[in-house]
Amino acid sequence: MDRKNGTGQANEILRIILTADNHLSAYIPKLSPTRLTERRKRLGLAFRQAVDVAIDRHADLFIQAGDLFDSIDPRNKERDFVAEQLQRLQAAGVRPFGVSGNHDTPRQRTEQGGLAPQSIYARLSGMHFFPSSDVIEPVLVEVGGIQLALAGLSYRPQVPPGGDPLDSVQVVDPEGILARADLGILILHSAIEGHAFPGQMEIFARRNSLLKLDGFHLILTGHVHAYDRFSVGNKDVVVCGATELMEFSQHDDDDKVGFVYLELTRNGLQHAEHLSIQPQPRHIISLRTTELWPRDEANGKHLEKSVAEREEILSAPPPEKGEPSVTETLWQKVEPYCTEDAMVRLILEGPLTREQYHELELHSLWLQGQQRAFSFEIDESHLFLSQDLVQGTIERGDRIAPREMLEAVVMDWMEQAEAPAERLLLSKMRQRVLDRYDEISGREASR
C-alpha cells in the first residue's frame, strides 16, 4: 500500500497509535512558577513523542482516549500546542480521533457551556471527537481495504460511585455501519471491571455491559494510568496508560508509562506494543519517629513541666558538634533522593512528644529539599502525640494535624499560666504562630 496517498491494499494492515491521560496544562500548586512551567513542558514532550511515533511508523489512526488536558479550561499555550500536533498528524496522513475523560469533561452544562476543550478541534476538522457520554454513534473508516466501524464514548460525570458508565447507553446506527464493517472499535475512558483497584469513588465498565455491545471487537480505553491488555469474552481490551507519572503511588521504574502501537487486520488485533516513556523520577521516603529517636522506642515519658521549664528547653543551645541533630539525621536520609530532576515526598509517621516535635526544624529541612530536588514536600499528617496534651481534648495516641498540635500546645501553656500578663503574652504568641503557619503551609494543604 502507498501510505502517502492511501491507495492500494497490500497486506491490509491497519496501524494505530493509542494514547490517553496526557494531562496537559496540569496545575500543581506546590510547584514554583518556574518548576510548574518545566513540569508542563515535560507533559507536552511526552504527548509529542506519541505524535512523532505515529508519523514515523506511518500510522493510519491516532486515538486519544481521554484526559488529553488536566482540566476543562486548559491554558491557551497547551491548546495551541495540541493544535500544532494535530496539524502535524494530518499533514502526515494520520487521522486523529478522541474522547474526553474525567478531567477534561464538564460536570454540567453550566461549566464551559458543557463543552470539552477538544470540541474546538472538531469544529475546525482537526480531529474527529466523540462528545456524547450516553450515545454510541459509529463512523465508517476505510483503510487499506479494511472497513472499520469506529465509535467513542466520552466520560459520563453523572454516574454515581460504583456505577457503570455503559448503563442506559444507546447504540445509534441507522446506516448499519457495525453490520457492514470488518471490525468494530470502541474508545472509552473508564476502568474495566476486574482490571483496576476498586476505589471507593471509582466507576467501572462491567464485563457484561461490554459483552452486550455486539459488533465491537476491540475496546481501547484510558483512565487507568498503567498499560494492560486482556480479553473480555470475544473482545480484546487495551488500556494504554498515562504518558507520565501523575501520582506518587506510581514508581519511576514502572515500565507501564507510555503509549501503545497497534496493528490490526480484518481478523482483529494482531499486534500490541507498549512504547515506554522515561518518566520524571518520584521518590517516597517514609520515616518513623522511632528511627529518629532510637534510644527510646516509646518516644520518652511525658513529664509535666511548667511554662518556665518549657521555655528553658526551647531556648537551650543546640547539642555540641559530633552528634547530629534530628533535623540533620533526617537530611542524611533524604539527601540521596534529592536530585535535580526528582520529585520527592517525605512522610513522617509515628508517636512523638511535644519536645521532640520542637526538635524537628521542618521548615529548614523543606528549604534544603527545595534547593536540591525538582520538588520536595513533607507530609506530617501521620504524626501523633504519644501522651495527653490537653485533658479532655486530646486522648492518648490520637492523631493530630500540625496546626492543631501547635494550638493545643499553646492552649495547654495558657491554662497552666498563673499571671494574667503571662496568659496575655501566650495568647499573642499563639495568634502569631498560627498566622505564620497558615502563611507557610496553607497553600500546600489545599492541594
Buried (B, 14 or more C-beta within 10 A) or exposed (E): BEBEEEEEEEEBBBBBBBBBBBBBBBEBEBBEEEBBEBBBEBBBEBBBBBBBBBBEBEBBBBBBBBBBBBBBEBBEEBBEBBBEBBBBBBEBBBBBBBBBBBBBBBEEEEEBEBBBBBBBBBEEEBBBBBBBBBEBBBBBBEBBBBBBBBBBBBBBBEBEEEBBBBEEBEBEBEEEBBEEBBBBBBBBBBBBBEBBEEEEEBBBBBBEBBEEBEBBBBBBBBBBBBBBBEEBEEBBBBBBBBBBBBEBEBBBEBBBBBBBBBBBBBEEBEEBEBBEBEBBBBBBBEBBBBBBBEEEEEBBEBEEBEBEEBEEEEEEEEEEEEEEBBBBBBBEEBEEBBEEEBBBBBBBBBBBBBBBBEBBBBBEBBEBBBEBBBBBBBBBBEBBBBBBBEEEEBEEEEEBEBBEBBBBBBBBBBEBBEEEEBBEBBBEEBEEBBEEBEEEBEEEEEE
